[in-house]
Amino acid sequence: MRVYVEAYGCTQNYGEARLIQEALTSVGHTVAPSETDADAHVLVTCTVVATTERKMVRRMRELAAHEKPLVVAGCMAAAQRDLVQGVVPRALLLPPRKWPQIVDLLGAGTACGDRAAEVETEGFGWHDAIVPIAQGCAGRCTYCITRVARGRVASYSVERLVAQVRRHVDRGAREIKLTGQDTAAYGLDTGTSLARLVDVVVAVPGEFRVRVGMADPLTVLPIVDDLIDAYASEKVFKFLHLPVQSGDDAILEAMKREYTVAEFEAIARSFRRAYPELTLSTDVIVGFPGETEEQFEATMDLVRRVRPDIVNVTRFSPRAGTPAAAMANQVVGWRVKERSRRLTRLRFDVAREIHESFVGRDFQVLITEAGKVGTWLARTPEYRQVVLHEDVTVGDFAMAHIDGATPTDLRGHLEG
């Protein structure tokens, strides 16, 4: 069969979509370049907020209109089974932890999941490697439907992950993305840790870089010193995605985030003490039920104090079945939008000032992907994005001079 695979949402979803493609090709199927060329469709869904859910529902209906087999995978297949079956009754459901079963759902039945998970990536044109390290998280966040979909922490073995990284490096991958719902929760169920995993991954021979995915303050706190030490390798991008969600402790308690603003700041301070040019990325939810103007201003003040390079701003979206959806004092929509705009303006101002401080400097960069027409994208050792206009080769390392800056990236040219 020719199978079209489409993914949305987090890096882990895209990683699982790649694994699905590898599993299908391992038993003789081919990956179709478009939905119209396919004999079957696989949709890897995200449902983190209501707007994303609506987009997924629309996409399901569009793919179902082709009247070909449709597999709905990802978070909606686990957390919203009834919704999916109400939209497309004939859809086959494939929850996140069950992705190896794709070969059976589409009628092959000739490879078990363990073998499918070990298939080498060949012929897909990927220049990076997404390596899911675990399923689930350790948190109890009151707003999160993804927790319902992915469950508690289930870590893959160190040996299996190192073997995957080694194969990716051997085939030429230069960027290894370690991903999970919460990477710092890795090993809580097996007696190891994210820091230990990073140590053994960077020991794999070869010239490559590792990007560590989102890690919650709750699970970073117990391992912060070891994780800082693990980041010392030149193979690790000095990039920390540490979602704070609010600058007010009462809101964090209502969210059940299980850390304080002071603890978030302490982690950021420790990492920056070790790596002064660290790229710090964080997430903020605005308009959580009961959030007052003063509590929102506390979040604004936190951004002014900590000055994250990246702030991913999300408007609170009540997700059916989560405790937050039933909380009193829901914030009216227009006020949530207004707060989102104010925080977005602030975060762009901060990012612009940070990026402008790099103009005129030289950095070794890794060419990672094609950008818009006539451009290429590269990453500094701190994972800052550099837009280049020269003709370059993805996977190469080069020296770049920074000529300009925007809130979202640096602009430069290659030296020599």
Secondary structure, DSSP 8 states (H G I E B T S, - for coil): -EEEEEE-SSHHHHHHHHHHHHHHHHTT-EE-SSGGG-SEEEEEE--SSHHHHHHHHHHHHHHHTT-S-EEEEEHHHHH-HHHHHHH-TT-EEE-GGGGGGHHHHTT---S-HHHHHT----SS--SEEEEE-EE--S---TT-SHHHHH-S-EE--HHHHHHHHHHHHHTT--EEEEE-SSGGGTTTTTT--HHHHHHHHHTSSSS-EEEE----HHHHGGGHHHHHHHTTSTTB--EEE---B-S-HHHHHHHT--S-HHHHHHHHHHHHHH-TT-EEEEEEEES-TT--HHHHHHHHHHHHHH--SEEEEEE----TTSGGGG-SS---HHHHHHHHHHHHHHHHHHHHHHHHTTTT-EEEEEEEEE-STT-EEEE-TT--EEEE-S---TT-EEEEEEEEE-SS-EEEEE--
